[in-house]
């Protein structure tokens, strides 16, 4: 079968690899669509220590059940599904508390196991959720990340919120914050095209950090600062700015992962009693909430913020994302697309 294989920093190539076979409790899916995540781009650059070459990446995906393995009765061949790629052990204290994203022995499809940038992928049957539309459902995984981040932020009715980063997850955070009742919703990015997408997702104000100082702009809008900030970029400067615009007693959620380290103004955090929390992936409850939003038609893939490339165009798509030549907030690779 065809697979897009990452073999090292900035090295991606189509290869012919062996088709997987399902074990007990597993299914093999014929992949329909697979989204490129920002963490995939970091892996492509060699900046993500969790990913080790050679690897078939791709953890945001939908597919059609091709071959159920022994003992699988919950799914049948031909069903369209979206996959939760987080595989918890189900036995450790984290899993028992309903926190599989903190599992001591967690595996992630597309990171620790071969992912969906291929014709076929093997997954646990329990990770599959039947959906009516493979195209619409491909956003479920990044949307679940946004649901989790907004919950971690504690955003509620009338809150003032800033989101740094207008990638797909940043846009989804903005959307979920609007659904939670946030009254002021400021989006910060360096790309006017993506900021325009942000307005469609519910931004009341946008700030281009290339032309305006974000801290000054947000403080002018929100006085002493915003109640909650979600930082979905993951570099030193945006982390600094996010903390600087958080009001006394407010909460900053750090979601971006591009830069490993950062200097934090600890004395300032102490004096202003800021809460700084991380948000990594999602719980099963978050994933189900994201599925509900997709089913309700809150997000429609295929709008201008999302573009489709064929699987063979994967190397070019990654190179364009790194170079900043891709305007879309989400690039989706079509492997075996369904008719729409």
N, C-alpha and C positions, 0 to 999 in steps of 0.2 A: 504494500500500500504506500501511498505518498505520505510524507511527513516533512514538516518544516523543522529542521534540527539546528539547534544552537550549539556550536562547537567551541566557542571562545569569544572574547571581546570583539564586538561588531562583526561576528561571523555567523551568518544564517544561510542555510542552503536546503533546497528540496532534495530529499533522499528517498530511496525505496527501502522500506523497513518491513519487518515481519508483522503481519496482522496479529493483534492480541487475541488470546483465547480466554473465555471467562472461567473463573473458578467457582466454587460453591458460594452462593449469595451474591454473585457478580453478574453484570450484563456488559455486553459489548454494544456500544452505540455507533451508529453511522452519524458522524458529526454534521450538523447543519450550519451553525454559525459559531464563531469564537471571537470574542472581543480582545483587543490588545489593551492590557492594563499598564498604568504607569510603572508598576513594579516589574512588569515584563521588560519594559524599556530599560529600567535600571539593571536588570539581569543581563540584557543584551549588551550593555556597556561594561559588564563585569563588575558592577558596583553593589550587587546584592549577594551577600555570602550564603544565603539559603539555596541559591541555584548553582548547581555544579554541572559543567558540560561533560559529555554530550547530553542534551536534554531536549525533549519536545515540550515546549511551554504551552500555555493556554489553560486558564482556570475559569474563565467566564464563557460558558458555552451551553448550547442546546443541541439536541440530537434525536434520532429515531432509534428505538430499540431494534437492534439487528439480531442479537443472539442472547437469550437469557441463559444463565448458567445453571448448574444443578441446584435444586431447591428453591429456585426463584418462582414464586407464584403471584407476586403482587404486580408484575409487569408482563406484558405480552409483546411479541414482535410486532413492529409497526407503530407502537405508541410514541408520541412526541413528548419529550421531557426536557426539563432544565435541571441542572445538577448543582447541588451544594458541594463544592470541592473540598471542604474541610472534613477530614476523616479523624474523628476522635476514637480513643480506645474504648470508651464506654464504661471503663472500670475504675479509672483514677478518681480522686476526690473532686477535681475540676469538672470532669464529665458528669459525675453524680450530682453536682450542684447546677447542672444545666449550662455550663460554661465550656463547651468543647473547643472554643477558640483559645483556651488556656490549657488544653490537654497536655499532660506531661509527655505523651508519646504521639503527638499529633502528626499526621501526614496530610499533605495538600496535593491534590491532583494538579499537575502542571508545574509543580515545584519539587516535590519528593517522588512523585510518580509521573509517568508519561502523561502529557496533557492532550489538549484538543486541537492543536495545530497539526492535524492529521486526518486522514480519511476515517479512521476508527479509533475509539478510545475505550479502555476498560475501566469501569467504575463500580462501586458497590451499589446494589439495587436499592438499598435504603437511602442512598443519596439522591435518588431520582424523584422528581416531582412532575407528574403529568401536566401538560399545558396545551391549550388549543392552538397556539401560534408560536412557532420556534423563533420567528424574527422579533416579535414584541418581547418575548421572555428572555432574550439574550442579555438584557440590562439588569436582570434580577440580582446577580451577585454584586455588582458595584452599587446598586440601589440599597442592598442590605447593609453594605458598609456605611452608607449615608444614614440609614435609619439608626444604626448603632451609634454613630457619632452624635447625632442630634439627641438621642436619648442620654448619652453620656454628658452632653452639654446641659441637659435639663431645660431645654427651651420650652417656653409656655406662652400663654396669651399676653400680648402687649410687650414682650421682651424686645430689646434692641440687639441685633445680631450682626456680626461681620463674618464673611467667609473669604479666606485668602486662597485663590486658585480656582480658575474656571475650567478645569478639566471635568470629566464626566462626574466624578464623585463630588467635587465642589458644587457643580450645578445641581446635583441631586440633593445635597445637603441644603442648599438654598430652597429647593422645592419642598422638602419635608419640613423645614423651618417655617415656611409659609403655611403649610397645613396645620402646624402646631400653634399658629396664631401670632408669630412674631410680627411686630408692627413696623420696625425699621430693619431693612435687610440690605446690607451693603456688600457688594462683591468687588474684590480687588484682583486684578490680573494685569498682564503687560500686553495683552493682545485685544485690540478693539473688536475684532471679529468674535472672539469668545465672550467678551463683555456684552455684546449684542445678544448672544444666546442667553446670557444671564438675565436679561430683561424679560425674555419669554418665560424663564423659569421662576420669575417672581422677585427679582432684585428691585428694590425701591430706588437705589442709587448704585452707580458703578464708579470705580476709580481705576484709571490707568496709571500704574505705578511708574511708567516711563515719563509721564508728563506731570503728575502730581505726587506730592509726598503723601503716602497713604495715611500716616499717623495724623498729620495736620488736617487732612481732608475728613477723616472719620471723627476726630475730636470736634471739628467745626459742626458736624452734623449731630453729634451725640453728647456734646458737653464734656463731662468728665470721662466718657468712654461708653462702650457697649456692655451689655450684661453678659453676653457670651460671644466667644470667638471660636471659629473652627479653622484651623490652619491645615490646608490640604495641598501644600506645596512640598514642604519638607526640606527647606534650606535655612541657613543661619539668619539671613536678613528678614525673611517673612516670619520666622519664629519670633524674632526680636520685635518686629512691628506688631504682630498679633498680641503679644504681651503688653506692649506699650499702649494699645487702645482698649484694653480690658479695664473696666471700671473697678473701683474698690469693692472687694468682696465678690467680684465676678469670676467666671470660669473660662479657661482656655483649653480647648480640646486639640491636641496635636495628633494629626492623622497622616501627614505626609512623611515619606520615608526616604527621600532621595539622598540626604546628607546624614551620615552616621552620627556625628557629634554636633553640639551647639553650646555656646556660652550663654548661660541664663543669668539675668540680673537678680540674684537670690535675695539680696538685702531689700530690693524694691518689692519683690514678691512677698516677702515677710511683712513689710510695713503696710502694704496694701491688702494683705490677706487674700491673695489670689489663689484660686484652685487651678492647678495645671494637671490635666489628666491625659493619658494616652487612650487611643481607640484603635484596636486591632481587629479587623474583620467583623464578626457578628455571631450572635447566638442563633439557634434554630428558630426562636421566636422572632428575631429580627428578619431572618430569611423568609419566614411565613408572612410577615408584615409587608415585605417587599413584593412578594408574590401577589398579595392582595391589592397593592397599588397598581401593579401591572394589569391585573385582571379588571380593575376598575377603569382602566384606560387613562390613568393619570400621566403616564409617560408613553410616548409613541416613538419607538425606534424608527429611523428613516427620515426624521425631520432634519433640517440642515446641519444640526450639531453632530450628526452621526453619518459616516460614510462607509461604503462597502468596497472591499477589495477582494479579488480572488486569492485563494490560498497561495498560488504561485507568486503573487505580488507581495508576499510577506516581507522578504528582504528589503524591497523598495519602500514599503510602508514604514518599517522600523527606521530606516535611514532618514526618511522625510520627517518623522516625528522627532528624531534627535536633532535634526538641522532646523527645526521650527518652521518647516515649509508646509505643514499640514494644518489647515485652519480648523478642521473639525475637532470637537472635544472628545469624540470616540471613533476609533477605527475598528471596524468589524471585518474579520476575514470570513468570506463565504466559502464553505467547503463543499457541501451538497445542499444548496439553497432550496427552500420550498417555494412553490408558486404562491404569489401574493396578489 
